[in-house]
């Protein structure tokens, strides 16, 4: 029996396919389920929940490149407002959600690299494993997006090393 999620409080925002896949992973969303049911136990769920506004009238949103629908949690504090109002996310709220998910994703990937390099895996193998684990197509764009996170992290480490080298003057 499939759960009817159309009557649940929800918002739809635009996210890149890679960030959508990360959210699906975080909230353990079945592959055949269109909507992502969030909870407030994870920072991503808190971030999304915190940026939802209620309006008395429906608000026409912008055209979304890659729409992703999130089902919001209902609790004793928000149940009246969330079920009796129209839910929306402001442009600024959308930007905060996208930036926050991007940040959480980058930190998550950086930790996967740390573990992978500790186990002496090659960069390509780590990227392939991340893409497979997120159930994302292994194409050039996704591969390069994951690789770029490692590149930027390594660059920051090298810059810190350089500053340490500069600090020792004999």
C-alpha positions in Angstrom: 0.0 0.0 0.0 1.5 3.3 -1.1 1.4 6.2 1.3 -0.6 9.2 -0.1 1.6 12.2 0.5 -0.4 14.7 -1.5 -2.4 15.9 1.6 0.8 16.3 3.7 2.3 19.8 4.2 4.9 20.3 1.6 7.1 22.7 -0.2 8.8 22.4 -3.6 12.1 24.1 -4.3 14.8 23.8 -6.9 17.9 21.8 -6.1 20.7 20.3 -8.3 20.3 16.6 -9.0 23.4 15.9 -6.8 22.0 17.8 -3.8 18.6 16.1 -4.3 20.4 12.7 -4.2 22.2 13.7 -1.0 18.8 14.7 0.6 17.3 11.4 -0.5 20.3 9.6 1.1 20.1 11.6 4.3 16.4 11.0 4.8 16.5 7.4 3.5 13.9 8.1 0.8 12.9 5.0 -1.3 13.9 5.3 -5.0 10.3 5.0 -6.1 9.0 7.8 -3.9 8.9 11.2 -5.6 8.7 13.3 -2.4 11.4 13.5 0.4 10.0 13.3 3.9 12.2 15.4 6.1 12.6 15.3 9.9 14.0 17.8 12.3 16.6 15.4 13.6 19.0 16.2 10.8 20.5 19.7 10.2 19.2 19.7 6.6 15.6 19.1 7.9 16.0 21.9 10.5 17.3 24.2 7.8 14.4 23.5 5.4 11.8 23.7 8.2 13.2 27.0 9.5 12.9 28.7 6.2 9.3 27.8 5.4 6.8 30.7 5.8 3.0 30.6 5.9 0.7 32.8 3.9 -3.0 33.4 3.9 -3.2 33.1 0.1 -1.4 30.9 -2.3 1.8 32.4 -3.6 2.8 31.7 -7.2 6.4 30.6 -7.2 9.0 31.0 -9.8 9.7 28.4 -12.5 11.9 25.7 -11.0 14.7 24.1 -13.1 14.9 21.0 -11.0 11.9 20.8 -8.6 12.2 18.8 -5.5 9.3 18.3 -3.1 9.8 18.0 0.7 7.1 16.8 3.0 7.3 18.7 6.3 7.1 17.3 9.8 4.0 18.2 11.8 4.3 18.5 15.5 2.3 20.0 18.4 3.9 23.5 17.9 3.4 23.9 14.2 0.3 21.8 13.4 -2.2 24.6 13.2 -0.2 27.0 11.1 1.2 24.4 8.8 -2.1 22.7 8.0 -4.3 25.8 7.8 -2.0 28.1 5.7 -0.3 28.1 2.4 3.3 27.3 2.7 6.1 29.1 0.8 9.8 29.8 0.8 11.1 33.3 0.1 13.9 33.8 -2.5 16.2 34.5 0.4 15.0 31.4 2.3 15.5 29.3 -0.9 19.1 30.6 -1.2 19.8 29.8 2.5 18.4 26.3 2.0 20.4 25.7 -1.1 23.6 27.1 0.5 23.1 25.1 3.7 22.5 21.8 1.8 25.6 22.5 -0.3 27.6 23.1 2.8 26.4 19.9 4.5 27.0 18.0 1.3 30.6 19.3 0.9 31.4 18.5 4.6 29.9 15.0 4.1 32.0 14.4 1.0 35.2 15.7 2.7 34.7 13.1 5.5 34.2 10.4 2.9 37.6 11.5 1.3 39.3 11.4 4.7 38.1 7.8 5.3 38.9 6.8 1.8 42.5 8.2 1.9 43.0 6.7 5.3 42.1 3.3 3.8 44.5 4.1 0.9 41.8 4.3 -1.8 42.4 6.2 -5.0 40.5 9.4 -5.6 38.6 7.9 -8.6 37.5 4.9 -6.4 36.3 7.2 -3.7 34.3 9.3 -6.2 32.8 6.2 -7.8 31.8 4.9 -4.4 30.1 8.2 -3.4 28.2 8.4 -6.7 27.1 4.7 -6.4 26.1 5.2 -2.7 24.0 8.3 -3.6 22.5 6.4 -6.6 23.6 9.1 -9.0 24.5 8.7 -12.6 28.3 8.6 -12.9 28.7 11.3 -15.6 31.3 13.9 -16.2 29.4 16.7 -14.4 28.7 14.7 -11.2 32.2 13.2 -11.2 33.8 16.6 -11.5 31.5 18.1 -8.8 32.7 15.5 -6.3 36.3 15.8 -7.5 36.2 19.6 -7.1 35.4 19.3 -3.4 38.6 17.3 -2.9 40.6 19.7 -5.0 39.5 22.7 -3.0 40.0 20.9 0.3 43.6 19.9 -0.7 44.3 23.4 -1.8 43.3 24.8 1.6 45.5 22.3 3.3 48.5 23.3 1.1 47.9 27.0 1.8 47.9 26.3 5.5 51.2 24.4 5.1 52.7 27.3 3.3 51.7 29.7 6.1 53.3 27.4 8.6 56.5 27.3 6.5 56.5 31.1 6.4 56.1 31.4 10.1 59.5 29.8 10.8 62.2 32.3 10.0 65.7 31.3 10.9 
